[in-house]
Amino acid sequence: MIFSRSRGSKGRHHRVDDTPRTQRTDTRATHDEFGSDDEELPTMATSGPYDVADAPDGVERLDLGSMWIPAVPGVEVRLQANPEGQIEQVVLVSGESALQLGVFAAPRTEGIWDEVRAEISQQLASDGFAAEEADGEYGRELRAQVRTPDGAVDLRFVGIDGPRWMVRGVYQGAAAADPDQAGPLATCLTGLVVDRGRDAMPVREPLPLRLPTEVTQQTSGADGAAAVAEEATSAAEQGDAEPNSGRED
């Protein structure tokens, strides 16, 4: 696992904003609580991403609070946090491919991926990039190629609606151009666990993420935090860091 604090650099992978720039929360319900806490939640599918209530036991995972990432050989987890220690970006890297993950609040009564997907497509178009829809493992997804200072980057947007949450994954590199190349990254997405909690939240609000305990302990002092951030950033730039295992749930 690689941890760094925000210093203005986006790193080697293209960063996608955690929420669409265009949001129509003024024309729809802004909170996800439409019934009482005793109301039965929708039944989850038998494959992941899983709600925490349906997650299989005996799997080693990295606990980031609302997101639990399964430990998969060959996958490096990169976390970027702000100076307050709040995680702003989660990126999984395997070979020449990357997967940026985000989890968001959603209403009880409907999924939001269709709406979010349409807005992402509109935003890409306004930025001068064409996006096309295609059928994928989780239904409709978006595929696009964007220009960055480092050259053209292939992107593939995947969304999964769960009970009061939505997972958004953005594949980059070979796994975006060819879904068959996703390999270990796809395994991480399929095994992802979302711990939504029961608190009311605005629709599309990113679910809170926290640093793993071992990282928090390492960065408890200001000097220690700076040292870890510098070391992690250097390792990320050199690409020579090894991922750590998560915890047993």
N, C-alpha and C positions, 0 to 999 in steps of 0.2 A: 504494500500500500504506500502511496506517495501522498504527503500532505503539504500544502503550501498556503500562505496567506496572500490575499489580493494585493498586487503591486502594480496594477495597470496593464500587465501583460496577459494576453489570451493564450500563450503557449503555442504548441505546434498544431493544435486542433481547433477548427472553426467553432466558435461559441455561438449557440443559439439561445436567444432570450428565453427565460423561463416562462414568460406569459406572452401571448400575442399582443402586439401593440394596440390593436383595435379590439375593444371589449364592449359588449352591449349589455353591461350589467344594469343599466338604467331601464331596460325594457324587459327584464326577466327577474325572477327571484334572486336576491343577493345572498341568501343563506341557504344552507343545505338541509335545514331541519323543517320538514313538512308534516311531521307527525310526532306522536309522543315517543319517549325513549323505549316504551314497551312494544312499539310496533315491530313486527317481524321484518328482518332485513332480507333482501333478495338472496336466492340461493346461488352460490358461486359455482363456477365450472370445475370440472375434475382436474384441470391442468392450469398452471399458473400463467401470469402472476396471480398469487394467492392473497386473499384476505387473511389477516392474522388468525382468524377463527378457523380457517380451513387449511392452514399450512401444515405440511407433513413434518413429522418429528424426525429426529436423528440426522438432521442436515446441518453442517457447519456453515454459519452465516456471519457476515459483518453487520453488526447492529448500529444503524445510523439514526435510530429513533423511529421515524415513520416509514423508513425503508430498510429492509434487511436483504443484503446481497449475498447470494450463495457463493461459497468458495469454489471456484472452478480452476483447475490447473491451466496455466498459460494466460490467465487474465490478470492484468494489473489494475488496481483501483486507485484512481487519482482524485483527491478531494481538494477543493479550493475553498478557503474560508476567509471571511472578512476580519478586520482587526478585533472584533468582538467575539470571534470564534464561531460565528454562525456559518454553516456550510452554504455556499452559493452555487457550487457546481460539483456534480458527480460524473466522472467520465471513466468508463472501463476501456482498457486498451488491450488488444490482442494482435500482434503482428502489425500489419499495415492498416488495421481497421480500428475504429473506436465506436463507442456507444455512450451517448450522453443521456442520463436518466433524470426524470423529474416526476414528482407525485403531487397531485392537486386535489383539492376538495371538490366534490360534485354533489348534486342534489339526490335525494332518495328516489325521486320519481322518474328520472330520465338520465341518459348518458349525455356527455358533452363533447365526445370526440368528433362527431359529425360537424358540429358548429365550429369547434376549434380548428379542425382540418381545413374547412372552407376559409377561415380567416388567415391561416398560415399561407394558403395558396394565394389569397388576395395580396398579402403583404409581400410575398416573393415577387409577384407580378409588378407591384408598385416599385420594387427595388430593381426591376429589369431582368428578373430571372423567371423562366418558364418552369412550371411544375405540372406534372401529370399524375393522375390517380391510377392506381393499380390494385389488384386483389393480392392480399398477402396472407400470412398465417393468421392474423388477427382481424381480417376484414380489409376494408379500404385503407390504403396508405398513400402517402405522397412521395414522389421522387423528383429530385431537382439537381441541377449542377450550378454552383455559385462560384464567382470569382473572388479570390482573396489575394493579398500581397504575395503569397507563396504559390499562387497558381490556382487552377480550377479544382474544386472539391465537390465530390458527389455526396448528396445527402438523401437519406430515406427516413421519413417521419412515420412512426408507428404509434397508434394510440389504443389503449385497452381501458374500457369502462368497467369499473368494479362497483361494489356496494358503497356508495357515497365517496368514491374516489376515482381518479383517472390517472393512469400511468402514461407518460409520453416518453418514447424512446426516439433518439435521433442517431441513426447509423451514419458513419462517415467512412470514406475510403472504399476499399474493395467490398466490404459487407453492404455498402449502400448501392453500389453499382450492380452487384450480384448477390441476392439473398442467400444463395447456396454457400457463399463464402463467410457467412456470419459465424458459423461454428460455435466456439466457446462463448461468444457474446450472446448468441441466441439462447444458449443454455442458461446463462445468467438471467436473461429476461424472463424465460419460462419459469425459472425457479424463484423469481423475486417475490418477496413478501411485503405487503403494505399493512402497517399498523395505523389505521386511520384515527383511532380514538373516538370518543362520543361527543366532543365539544362542537358546538355550532361554529361554522366558519363561512366566510363569504365564498360563493362559488368561484372556482378557479384559483383560490388562494393556495400558494405552495404549502404543502404540509411541512411542519417543522422538522428539520434535520439537526442532529447533534453529532459532534465528534465522538469517536469511540473512546472508551475510558482510558485506554493505554495512551492515546494521543493527548487527551486532556491532561493526564498526569505529566507527560513529557513537557507540555507547554504551560505549566502552572506559573512559572516565573517569566517575567518580561524578557530577560536575557535568554532563557531557555527557549522561549517561543521564537525569538529572532533566529537563534542558531538552528532550530529545527526547520524553520521556513527556508533559510538560506540553503541548508543541506538538501532539502527536498526539491527546491527549485533547481538547484544544480544537477541533481540526479535526473530530474525530469527532462532537462535540456540535453543531458548526455544519453538518456534512455537506458541507464544501466542499473536501475533499481529493481529489487525483487519484491513482489507482493507478499504481504503477511496474511496469515489465515485469520478468519473471523472467530466468533465464539460459538460454542455449542448451545443450541436452544432446545 
